[in-house]
Amino acid sequence: MIRVQEQDFEFGTELAAMTEGNHGIGGVCSFVGLVRDIASGETVSSMTLEHYPEMTEKALADIEAEARGRWPLEDALIIHRYGRLEPGDNIVLVATASAHREAAIEACHFLIDWLKTKAPFWKLEETPDGGKWVDARDIDDATAARWVEDKSAFGGESDAAD
């Protein structure tokens, strides 16, 4: 499930809804991204995320579909916020559920890495020197590149719940 929204989300509520009634789930892995109050050594008072809804939703759906094609997932959830956010605010929630922990962990890691580099959001940080657009970082591209080389990191399943 993909949601791009301005309003905040409650982590526990989202995970409970994701897993409710599905007893085939043996592991859930999640990541919550938060706004920091410092970036590149500068104080950040807020961050504004902009996007084109149709473009963003399609890109996120493609990223989710790629994860579902690589790992045996029971469910996946991506919530990404837009608008003006302040330090400590939630930006993104990624959660994956599978019968086994390894698939959930790897798929979650993959989704985070690919969202960082492939999701079309534009970020404007407010600093004491004014607004600064956040540029793509080479380290994020290098991190995401490992998933291009290793498309099937999940090595198999065990019979027991992990």
Secondary structure as the mmCIF struct_conf table of DSSP 4:
data_model
#
loop_
_struct_conf.conf_type_id
_struct_conf.id
_struct_conf.beg_label_comp_id
_struct_conf.beg_label_asym_id
_struct_conf.beg_label_seq_id
_struct_conf.end_label_comp_id
_struct_conf.end_label_asym_id
_struct_conf.end_label_seq_id
STRN STRN1 ILE A 2 GLN A 5
BEND BEND1 GLU A 6 GLN A 7
HELX_RH_AL_P HELX_RH_AL_P1 PHE A 11 THR A 19
TURN_TY1_P TURN_TY1_P1 GLU A 20 GLY A 21
TURN_TY1_P TURN_TY1_P2 HIS A 23 GLY A 24
STRN STRN2 GLY A 27 LEU A 34
BEND BEND2 ASP A 37 ASP A 37
STRN STRN3 ILE A 38 ALA A 39
TURN_TY1_P TURN_TY1_P3 SER A 40 GLY A 41
STRN STRN4 GLU A 42 THR A 43
BEND BEND3 SER A 45 SER A 45
STRN STRN5 SER A 46 GLU A 50
HELX_RH_AL_P HELX_RH_AL_P2 PRO A 53 ARG A 70
BEND BEND4 TRP A 71 TRP A 71
STRN STRN6 LEU A 73 ARG A 81
STRN STRN7 GLY A 83 LEU A 85
TURN_TY1_P TURN_TY1_P4 PRO A 87 GLY A 88
STRN STRN8 ASN A 90 SER A 98
BEND BEND5 ALA A 99 HIS A 100
HELX_RH_AL_P HELX_RH_AL_P3 ARG A 101 LYS A 118
BEND BEND6 ALA A 119 ALA A 119
STRN STRN9 TRP A 122 THR A 127
TURN_TY1_P TURN_TY1_P5 PRO A 128 ASP A 129
STRN STRN10 GLY A 130 TRP A 133
HELX_LH_PP_P HELX_LH_PP_P1 VAL A 134 ALA A 136
HELX_RH_AL_P HELX_RH_AL_P4 ASP A 138 GLU A 149
TURN_TY1_P TURN_TY1_P6 LYS A 151 SER A 152
BEND BEND7 ASP A 159 ALA A 160
#
